[in-house]
Structures are given as C-alpha cells and as structure tokens.
Amino acid sequence: MAVRLLSPGLLDAFGLREQKDALIGTPIRKGISGGQKRRAGVASQLITCPRILFLDEPTSGLDSKAGWEVVKYLKGVARRNNQVFGTRVKSWLTEAKQLIVIASIHQPSTATFNLFDKLMLLSAGKTHYFGPVAGVTEHYESLGHEVPLHVNPAEFLLDLVNIDFASEREEAVKALDDMQTAWQGSEKSKQLTAAVAEAEARGGEQVDTAGQGTKPGLVSSTVTLLHRSFVKSYRDVVAYGIRAAMYFGLAIMVGTVWVRLDAAQESIIPFINALFFGCAFMSFMAVVYCPAWLEDYFQYIKERRNGLYGPTALIISNFLIGIPYLFLFSLLFSVISYWLVNFQPTGTAFFTWVFWLFCDLLAAEGLVVFMASLFPSFVISLALVAFANGLWMSVDGFMVQPTILNVFYKYVFHYWDYQKYVFENMMINEFKDRVYTCGKLPAGMTGVNGSDCQCMFQTDLADQCLIRGQGVLDQYGYKPGKQGRDIGIMFCIIVGWRLAAWVVLKLKK
C-alpha cells in the first residue's frame, strides 16, 4: 500500500504530504518510519468518515517523539470535529454528527499525556478516575497521594493503581479499594452517573441520518479490492515474486535432471517420474502463498468489522488477481522444463501441458485460501496444506496405480484429488500418440517371437520392436477421450475450494 491512497485532506492533517508517493513498506522492502506508519494506519480508518474511531494503543512500539506526534494529530482531528478527545470518551453525550474518538494508551510521556483532554483511569476492571487530565493530580492529592516533582504523572498514576507487583498484597488491595470507593463518592462520579442515566432514558431519540453514504455494491467493492490486490501483487515480492523465483528454480532443476530423454523404453519410467514431480511439486509449493493470504485475511477482518465489504468481494477479487500470475508461472515453468525434458514435442501437447499445470496451481491456491481461512495461523495453515498435498500425492495414481489403489482411499479421496486429474491427463498427453523403441536382448538370445527385442510393455507393435504409448497408459487404467469430463470436474474442484473458503469467512464473526 502507498500513502498516496489517502485523500489530500488526510495527508495534510496527519503530516504525510511529503510521503504521499512513498511505500508503507514490507518486512523485505523498507518503507516509511514507524511513526508515519502509525499515522497512516489511523488516517486510513478515517477515509470512510466513520462515526466512531477505536484506537488500541496507537503509540505502542514508538519512541516518545513519534508517540507524541501520533497523539497530537489525533487531537487535531478530534478538535476539527468538535470532539473532546481522551483515553475514553462519553459517547452518549456527543452530537450524532460528530466523530467519536476512543483510544487506550499505556504509560505515555509527560508531553503526550498532557495532550489529552480527558482521562479514564482503570484498575482491576473498575474506574478510578474519569475527567479532565488537568484535574487528576488534584483528585489524588485530595486522597493523600501527591504527585512528586519532576515525575511523569502518567507513570505515577499507573504505579499507584497497579498492585500486580506489590510486596504487601493485602495492604495494596485495601488501598486500591479505598481509592475506588473515594472516586465513587466524589462529585464528578455522581455527575457522570447522572449523565449516563439521562442518556439511557433518552435512548435513540437523536438519530442523524445525514451524511450516511450508500454502501458500495458487490461489483464496486470487488473492483476496488482487485485494484488494491494488483498494486500489492507487484510491490510485495512475498505475494508472487518469491513464488516466481521458486518455480523458475524448479523448472531448471526438472529440465536438467531429466534432460533430453530419448523416446526409448528406458526413458518411460523417467518420463512418468518427471510428469509426477512437475505437477505435484508445483502445487505443493503453492504453500508459500500462506503469508500473503493471511495478510489479506487480517486486513479483511478489520475492514469487514468496519462494514466496508464482505467475503464475496474478497474471494472473487483474490481469485481474479491470481489468474494471470498463475498462468505466467505455468508458462514460465513449461517453457523451460518441457523442451529440456523432451516431452511430446508438439505445440498441441505443450499447450495442453500448460493448461493442466495452470489448473493445478488454481486448485492448489484455492486449497491454501481455504486452509488459511479456517485456521488463520501461519504455522497451522502451513502444516495442514503440506499434509493435504502429501495426501493428494499419495492417492493421485502415481505412488499406487489406480487399478490397485486401496478401496478406501480410492473412493474417499482419489476422485476429488485435483492432482489425480492433472497427472492422468498429463500422462495421456505424453503417451497416447507416442511410440518408444524396445531394448535388445544379449547376443545369442531370442524372445518368444524369435526376435532379439525385449519390450517392457507388450503392445501390438512388439513385432516391430516398438512400444505404443497406450500400453503404458493401460497399466494405469487411463483411457483417452475423457478430457472434457475431467476439465469439468477440475473446474468444480477449483470453484469448490473457493466456495468452501467463502463459507468459512461467512460463518466467522
């Protein structure tokens, strides 16, 4: 994301005008400073003109100067909206047209602390003070707790109400209860209680509908998310750049390990191994998409709570943005490895290979999106996707031929294993129209037909010392002519994983 996505007014309000074209930054690419990131994060929440702005420790992880800048700009925003800003705000007393800013902060510097207009001090789940910052020292002095000179009032107050590390536990608990009781009996507390009761009695009488914009539709939300995903895709190397490098390296490895195999029977098994390795590990390496999706997922959680868009727009935009990249990955891998290995040397066979590899990656990424949505933890989603890919490899027909595969795995997993359809159609693409030469028997030996040929697979071309590719396919039970059906099934699997992810996001609250 770039800072310039913010409006000019927000850029000026948060002091980000000079960084309007700068990158926010990623773990790999350096961007703007920590304080500027905090301000950009807060400003991005103001784009939609929300009624309430919740900020959970906006200064955490910043130095005192950066923290002061963040709070100063927040106070300026609140002032411009005629809103009293503090660590907690009495929202029931504000006008409906105003922006409500609610923030929490721990141990601010003295300069930052003095920027607040109001302070709510909490301890043990109870209110110990709620009122102007300027009056907090007076309140505690009246209780016999005078703030020492040259001491940060915020630190003093936190030390006063925090009894977690008290050596004399009973005395500390009693002192804390006394302070809480004193607050409850104070005049300010009584005024606050009366104001709350009055607001509750009025209920929702004052409701202002002015300025409530129309919520964007599905198409508009999807297009906006698509644009954002596109910007992220070429700026963040984690999303697709690393995968491109990995697939390039894998293509070089496959092409050089199985380099220039001949159309001979001793190359048949290596051909099959290369087919399996290429399609299986291409889909397996889609696991590196987990971090990028989790980043989008956590952004979605926050934005959905803000009512910006729902799971439908997210799933559709994520699917659409991945299509061109996954196709380019498939093409990149194929251009390098296909001709080096010497698979079926025809244009039709090459593009058929690319198509099935593309479908393989689409399904694999859908699996990643589903697993990471179900368990939005990098370690857990990584483990589950790796396990699922291991299962698909085991039952796709390569490890154990479909004709002898265990009945349980065949009917429970095999028929909806996307790698099964990729491997099967790649096998058919390679062997259905190809002929391989047989080996030769040692001198002086003859075969059953009187020739010196030794064929691994017996076909109708055995008398010519050749093996028809269909003979290899027969060992796996593969028959040509079902490509249309398999494409339909593959499409259903691809859509099915995305639909499953949509259901997960829809059900999560």
ChimeraX attribute file (.defattr): number of C-alpha atoms within 10 A of each C-alpha:
attribute: neighborCount
match mode: 1-to-1
recipient: residues
	/A:1	15
	/A:2	18
	/A:3	23
	/A:4	18
	/A:5	14
	/A:6	19
	/A:7	16
	/A:8	12
	/A:9	13
	/A:10	19
	/A:11	21
	/A:12	13
	/A:13	17
	/A:14	21
	/A:15	17
	/A:16	23
	/A:17	17
	/A:18	11
	/A:19	17
	/A:20	18
	/A:21	12
	/A:22	14
	/A:23	17
	/A:24	21
	/A:25	16
	/A:26	14
	/A:27	8
	/A:28	9
	/A:29	11
	/A:30	10
	/A:31	16
	/A:32	18
	/A:33	12
	/A:34	16
	/A:35	21
	/A:36	20
	/A:37	18
	/A:38	22
	/A:39	25
	/A:40	26
	/A:41	14
	/A:42	20
	/A:43	22
	/A:44	17
	/A:45	18
	/A:46	18
	/A:47	13
	/A:48	10
	/A:49	13
	/A:50	14
	/A:51	13
	/A:52	15
	/A:53	15
	/A:54	14
	/A:55	15
	/A:56	12
	/A:57	14
	/A:58	21
	/A:59	26
	/A:60	16
	/A:61	12
	/A:62	15
	/A:63	13
	/A:64	16
	/A:65	13
	/A:66	20
	/A:67	23
	/A:68	22
	/A:69	19
	/A:70	25
	/A:71	23
	/A:72	17
	/A:73	17
	/A:74	24
	/A:75	20
	/A:76	16
	/A:77	20
	/A:78	18
	/A:79	13
	/A:80	13
	/A:81	14
	/A:82	15
	/A:83	19
	/A:84	22
	/A:85	25
	/A:86	27
	/A:87	22
	/A:88	20
	/A:89	21
	/A:90	17
	/A:91	18
	/A:92	16
	/A:93	11
	/A:94	14
	/A:95	14
	/A:96	15
	/A:97	14
	/A:98	17
	/A:99	24
	/A:100	25
	/A:101	25
	/A:102	18
	/A:103	18
	/A:104	15
	/A:105	16
	/A:106	15
	/A:107	17
	/A:108	21
	/A:109	17
	/A:110	16
	/A:111	14
	/A:112	20
	/A:113	23
	/A:114	15
	/A:115	16
	/A:116	19
	/A:117	16
	/A:118	23
	/A:119	21
	/A:120	17
	/A:121	18
	/A:122	15
	/A:123	15
	/A:124	14
	/A:125	6
	/A:126	10
	/A:127	16
	/A:128	22
	/A:129	25
	/A:130	22
	/A:131	19
	/A:132	13
	/A:133	20
	/A:134	13
	/A:135	13
	/A:136	19
	/A:137	16
	/A:138	14
	/A:139	18
	/A:140	19
	/A:141	11
	/A:142	10
	/A:143	13
	/A:144	9
	/A:145	14
	/A:146	13
	/A:147	16
	/A:148	9
	/A:149	7
	/A:150	7
	/A:151	10
	/A:152	16
	/A:153	21
	/A:154	20
	/A:155	15
	/A:156	16
	/A:157	17
	/A:158	15
	/A:159	14
	/A:160	16
	/A:161	20
	/A:162	15
	/A:163	19
	/A:164	11
	/A:165	9
	/A:166	12
	/A:167	9
	/A:168	9
	/A:169	12
	/A:170	11
	/A:171	12
	/A:172	18
	/A:173	17
	/A:174	11
	/A:175	15
	/A:176	19
	/A:177	16
	/A:178	14
	/A:179	19
	/A:180	20
	/A:181	13
	/A:182	18
	/A:183	20
	/A:184	16
	/A:185	11
	/A:186	13
	/A:187	11
	/A:188	15
	/A:189	18
	/A:190	13
	/A:191	11
	/A:192	14
	/A:193	13
	/A:194	12
	/A:195	15
	/A:196	16
	/A:197	12
	/A:198	13
	/A:199	15
	/A:200	11
	/A:201	10
	/A:202	11
	/A:203	11
	/A:204	9
	/A:205	8
	/A:206	9
	/A:207	10
	/A:208	10
	/A:209	9
	/A:210	8
	/A:211	8
	/A:212	10
	/A:213	9
	/A:214	6
	/A:215	11
	/A:216	12
	/A:217	10
	/A:218	15
	/A:219	12
	/A:220	13
	/A:221	19
	/A:222	22
	/A:223	14
	/A:224	15
	/A:225	20
	/A:226	20
	/A:227	14
	/A:228	15
	/A:229	22
	/A:230	16
	/A:231	13
	/A:232	17
	/A:233	18
	/A:234	12
	/A:235	18
	/A:236	19
	/A:237	17
	/A:238	19
	/A:239	21
	/A:240	21
	/A:241	14
	/A:242	14
	/A:243	21
	/A:244	19
	/A:245	13
	/A:246	18
	/A:247	21
	/A:248	18
	/A:249	14
	/A:250	20
	/A:251	23
	/A:252	16
	/A:253	14
	/A:254	20
	/A:255	23
	/A:256	14
	/A:257	15
	/A:258	17
	/A:259	16
	/A:260	15
	/A:261	16
	/A:262	15
	/A:263	18
	/A:264	14
	/A:265	20
	/A:266	16
	/A:267	16
	/A:268	18
	/A:269	11
	/A:270	15
	/A:271	22
	/A:272	17
	/A:273	13
	/A:274	20
	/A:275	23
	/A:276	24
	/A:277	17
	/A:278	22
	/A:279	23
	/A:280	24
	/A:281	14
	/A:282	24
	/A:283	24
	/A:284	23
	/A:285	19
	/A:286	25
	/A:287	23
	/A:288	18
	/A:289	20
	/A:290	25
	/A:291	19
	/A:292	17
	/A:293	21
	/A:294	20
	/A:295	12
	/A:296	14
	/A:297	19
	/A:298	13
	/A:299	11
	/A:300	18
	/A:301	17
	/A:302	12
	/A:303	14
	/A:304	14
	/A:305	11
	/A:306	14
	/A:307	10
	/A:308	13
	/A:309	21
	/A:310	19
	/A:311	19
	/A:312	19
	/A:313	21
	/A:314	21
	/A:315	19
	/A:316	19
	/A:317	22
	/A:318	21
	/A:319	19
	/A:320	14
	/A:321	17
	/A:322	18
	/A:323	15
	/A:324	12
	/A:325	17
	/A:326	22
	/A:327	18
	/A:328	14
	/A:329	23
	/A:330	26
	/A:331	20
	/A:332	16
	/A:333	25
	/A:334	22
	/A:335	15
	/A:336	19
	/A:337	25
	/A:338	25
	/A:339	16
	/A:340	19
	/A:341	22
	/A:342	16
	/A:343	23
	/A:344	19
	/A:345	13
	/A:346	9
	/A:347	9
	/A:348	11
	/A:349	18
	/A:350	19
	/A:351	14
	/A:352	15
	/A:353	25
	/A:354	23
	/A:355	17
	/A:356	22
	/A:357	28
	/A:358	25
	/A:359	25
	/A:360	28
	/A:361	27
	/A:362	26
	/A:363	26
	/A:364	28
	/A:365	28
	/A:366	25
	/A:367	26
	/A:368	28
	/A:369	29
	/A:370	25
	/A:371	24
	/A:372	26
	/A:373	23
	/A:374	17
	/A:375	15
	/A:376	20
	/A:377	15
	/A:378	13
	/A:379	12
	/A:380	14
	/A:381	23
	/A:382	21
	/A:383	14
	/A:384	17
	/A:385	24
	/A:386	17
	/A:387	13
	/A:388	18
	/A:389	22
	/A:390	13
	/A:391	15
	/A:392	20
	/A:393	26
	/A:394	18
	/A:395	22
	/A:396	28
	/A:397	24
	/A:398	19
	/A:399	11
	/A:400	14
	/A:401	14
	/A:402	20
	/A:403	14
	/A:404	11
	/A:405	17
	/A:406	13
	/A:407	12
	/A:408	9
	/A:409	15
	/A:410	18
	/A:411	11
	/A:412	10
	/A:413	17
	/A:414	24
	/A:415	15
	/A:416	17
	/A:417	22
	/A:418	27
	/A:419	31
	/A:420	27
	/A:421	23
	/A:422	25
	/A:423	25
	/A:424	25
	/A:425	22
	/A:426	22
	/A:427	23
	/A:428	21
	/A:429	19
	/A:430	23
	/A:431	22
	/A:432	18
	/A:433	12
	/A:434	16
	/A:435	17
	/A:436	20
	/A:437	21
	/A:438	23
	/A:439	16
	/A:440	15
	/A:441	14
	/A:442	10
	/A:443	7
	/A:444	6
	/A:445	11
	/A:446	14
	/A:447	12
	/A:448	8
	/A:449	9
	/A:450	9
	/A:451	15
	/A:452	18
	/A:453	22
	/A:454	20
	/A:455	22
	/A:456	16
	/A:457	19
	/A:458	16
	/A:459	16
	/A:460	12
	/A:461	17
	/A:462	19
	/A:463	14
	/A:464	11
	/A:465	19
	/A:466	23
	/A:467	25
	/A:468	20
	/A:469	20
	/A:470	22
	/A:471	20
	/A:472	22
	/A:473	18
	/A:474	12
	/A:475	12
	/A:476	17
	/A:477	15
	/A:478	19
	/A:479	14
	/A:480	13
	/A:481	9
	/A:482	10
	/A:483	14
	/A:484	9
	/A:485	10
	/A:486	17
	/A:487	17
	/A:488	11
	/A:489	16
	/A:490	24
	/A:491	15
	/A:492	16
	/A:493	21
	/A:494	22
	/A:495	16
	/A:496	16
	/A:497	21
	/A:498	25
	/A:499	18
	/A:500	18
	/A:501	23
	/A:502	22
	/A:503	16
	/A:504	17
	/A:505	21
	/A:506	12
	/A:507	8
	/A:508	10
	/A:509	8
